[in-house]
């Protein structure tokens, strides 16, 4: 009889007893881990509004400003999978604390940067610190809180905090830049690191691996090089298009290195990534859902920001308020999702959340040049974001359920790598259609239509893939 290794919480309603109340220590652990995730999420968005002022102050050209984002995205996405595995092998708490210390020091460097080189160095080191914090923090969460309602609740809180960090960053970036200057956005991150770092050592448990395997160096080199190449190509294409030689070369290098990575892993006795894990239906289909929900939602935020400011002529502050409504409903979505998962199962919630996200993105096709369109935009993007949070929480549960504790760093490394790649690829693949269109509103409508179609198609694919796999497993059993 075949054994279905996926956890029931990922596929069926939870019918067991309710989770025991969280202890004070559990709440403190959750606070520390969520505060670190909030800090990293804040870093993704807090600098956006400040970029023009920053460029003038440091003497960076408009074309060079994209490196303020790319310098962070390259190491934060490229090293996630490697650091997730290093945490598994050598201690998650140790790497988490190292990442926090590096992130705080890098934020301080960026705060007092004296030229473009020093600022970009600070951003790159921030990204490296984030690459250590995110997978180890998620692994510490999934191993601290056992599968079932307790983990569902913890991931719901984590997902809400992640979304809130993006939203707060968009609003706070504008306010801080106007009142205190762009350096205060980086200083805020330093303050967060100084708050979290002293609390973490006493609260977080260290992971133990009884039989420590050797690190798969060829796998680490190929996957890190492949992700770095891919993220560089897509980030640069967002600003300059796909016609540049460096974009095409690094895109090809990324594909070749990731192909080599798969070949290496299939022949290695102790692989960095277990290919059988990638063949799990929950891992494969769950990560597809995660990739699409992140890439398509980041694209919606990008084109709506252009639309609100350039078509409706809203100020940066009023645009931030529109996304503030979105942030509130995102928090609501993150809070409600664990309860819904407990009743219907993570797989069903993932499919329903993707479908809801697609439907509300399609509703945005009704926006135009009239004043009432801002209300439609605010309502539709907020409801889409609420569903987006449901997809984030449920895809994380789907991917990590049933995975042994010693492989949680690998599973969560896949989850967080999917997040980073998703955030990176959406804008260059679809957003460019809006920025290159002769009529911005027409371009925005084109992007939104394609975006909604991709999300709805993915919902159907994920539903079919997970249902087919589950039916096959039952038949064999």
Buried (B, 14 or more C-beta within 10 A) or exposed (E): EEEBBBBBBBBBEBEEEEBEEBEEEBEBBBBBBBBBBBBBBBBBBBBBBBBEBBBEBBEBEEEBBBBBBBBBBBBBBBBBBBBBBBBBBEBBBBBBBBBBBBBBBBBBBBBEBEEBEBBBBBBBBBBBBBBBBBBBBBBBBBBBBEBBBBBBBBBBBBBBBBBBBBBBBBBBBBBBBEEEBBBBBBBBBBEBBEBBBEBBBEBBEEBEEEEEEEBBEBBBBBBBBBBBBBBBBBBBBBBBEBEBEEBEEBBEBBBBBBEBBBEBBEEBEEBBBBEEBBEBBBBBBBBBBBBBBBBBBBBBBBBBBBBBBEBBEBEBEEBBBBBBBBBBBBBBBBBBBBEBBBEBBBBBBBBBBBBBBBBBBBBBBEBBEEEEBBEBBBBBBBBBBBBBBBBBBBBBBBBBBBBEBBBBBBBBBBBBBBBBBBBBBBBBBBBBBBBEBEEBBEBBBBBBBBBBBBBBEBBEBBBEBBBEBBEEBEEEE
